[in-house]
Structure formats: structure tokens, C-alpha cells
């Protein structure tokens, strides 16, 4: 069967064909047959190596001459560069474990920004209700007035769960604070953490990971108040009946107490212990222009101070290995996701001009001009096919 065309239909088809050819021209010129554009970012760009942090066991990518990773007994550990976020080595980085008082790092990240240190508050009996048996206490007393900065010294230096209770009450309450802490963790890309008790006291279902705690420690160092509190070795705390008494930071790598030598260049961050969690530690140290953060969770050998000695070994290794290992992952878990390109246009709505298509493509990343005009050509071709099909149905009478 022969299909005839009216002059108007033929003109329309020719216009659409011309639009398609003109649109395809630049694309074909930009990408000649057989051309290999290479990887994104240029001919020498290489794709980032995949993370190893979800694998079990020790993960490291040594270059020639890199020192060997120390054999430590912790159930989970991680060493990372604070500046770049690169993880130099790790073992069971995302294993979910009880965090003990290292969870106070997340508590501080969440609450510090909303409670200025100069505020004074008189503590009520209700605010000290519910503290877990055997909790570490700094000595907060009912009816005594404290500055918020005093309470933060109690949190960071003496790991006082009584100070946490009062600060959480000022932040809207215990449950609200737990929910805000989880939201803060998610916003930082720390997805292993579940908060039940904001002070880190053992509670069913409460977990974190070496990865998440390193994220919290790194983020905390960017907050001047957090950085100052976590680096304070000694402070004075208000007494129950007036006056003050001295408190010493229980992070022994910082304070150098109980026979544990201070680590040169240590700048905090937080230690912890519970019967379920064992000994836990997030620590950061600076050497030259490099700052490292290390997390050590629940050493299985060496006694109660092994957490400090294993952290010491890992920090020493990290400073020696910097520049001689390739990262096994990153603490920057949240990156900007690329926005999707324009959605495919249905054939029924194919009457879109080239300028409309370019304008729509400008709203999404990664669309080259060649891709845009090629898309316009496809639309033009689709329109021609539609016209021919409609004319064929009309001539055949179907």
C-alpha cells in the first residue's frame, strides 16, 4: 500500500527531520565514531577504590615500606586522619558494640550547641532521678546552682552521669535527648548507633561502632567548646556545701594517671567503661601538621588499662604509616548525591523545542551539551515516527 502525504504533513515531517539532523550534528561532531572519552574527570582520572570497612578482620592497604599494623586485642578499632577523614586501617569497623561513656561524645555534639556555658541552673531532685546503679558521678547536688560549663567539666573529665542527667533535662528531657542524638548521628552518616541511655549506661539495644565513634570524635574537634572540654586534664568543680574540689580527667592518656604515661600530643577525647562494653576509648593526637583519631573498643587481653596501651600503639602506627598506606575507607560517609537527570519525555508530549530541553537539562548535573542535543534529536525522530504512523492509519481507514 502506498501512503500519500498532504503538503502540510510533509512540511511538518521535514521540519522535524531537519531539527533531528541539526540536533544530532553537534553530538556526532563532539563524539566521533570509535572515540573513547575515558573516565570522568579526565583521561588520567581513576575511580576511588571501594571501602573495606564493612569487612571483618583487619583492613589495611600498605604501600612498600609501610610499617606493620600492631596486633591488638580489641574487638573493634579504627585509625583515621582527622583532616582528610581517610581511614588508614581498621578492624571490624562497623561491628555494633556497647559504647559505654564514649557515647557522651554524641551527647555533647547534640546538646553543646543549644546550652551556652554561662547559663546558671539550680538542680532539682527530679533531674537526678533514674541514674543507673554503679554510675560514675561527679557529685552534682540537689538544690545547688551550677554553671552549664561546670556540668560539662563533669561530663568530659569525670564522666558524670549525674551531670548528663541535668544537661539532658535542660535539653528537653531524657527521651527527647536520646531521639535527638540518634538524629544527629544519622546526619553525620553514623548509621550503626542506637541510643537508649544518653549517658552511655548499659541498656538493651544500645550500640555504636568504632566507625561511628570516630565520626563523633572528629566532628567534636570542629566545635571549639567540645575541643576545649575534651582536652582539659584538670578542673575545679562546685562542692555540695560551697567551695570547689579538683577533678582529673579519667582519660589516662591525657592525664597520665595510674601508671599510664601521657601520650605526646594527645588532645582528648573520651573514655568509658561498663560491664557489658568493657573498656572503650576515642582519642585524638596531633603530631606536626597531622591529627589522628583512634577508636578502641573492648580489648580482650592486658587488663583494665590495655585500652590506653592499644590506642598508643595504633596512634604510633598511624603517624608512622601516614603517607605510606592507601585509605581503606572514609569518615565522610555522607556525600552530596547527584541530582537525577531529566525524566524521559513520553512520545505523546514529544513536541518540545530544543531550547526547552536545554533549559530542563541545566537543572541537573552531568548533562553535556552533546547529550542534550542528542536527546532533542531523539524527540524529533519520535515525532516523525508518530506522524507517519497516524497518516498510515488514516489512509488505510483503520
Buried (B, 14 or more C-beta within 10 A) or exposed (E): EEEEBEEEBEEBBEEBBEBBEBBBEBBBEBBEEEEEEEEEEEEEEEEEEEBBBEBEEBBBEBEEEBBEBBEBBBBBBBBBBBEBBBBBBBBBBBBBBBBBBBBBBBBBBBBBEEBEBEEEBEBEEEBBEEBBEEBBBBBBBEEBEBBBBBBBBBBBBBBBBBBBBBBBBBBEEBEEBBBBBBEBBEEBBBBBBBBBBBBBBBBEEBBBBBBBBBBBBBBBBEBEBBBBBBBBBEBEBBEEEEEEEEBBBBBBBBBBBEEBEBBEBBBBBBBBBBEEBBBBBBBBBBBEEBBBBBBBBBBEEBEEBBBBBBBBBBBBBBBEBBEEBEBBBBBEBEEEEEEEBBEEBEEEEBEBEBEEBBEBBEEEEEBEEBBBBBBBBBBBBBBBBBBBEEBEEEEEEE
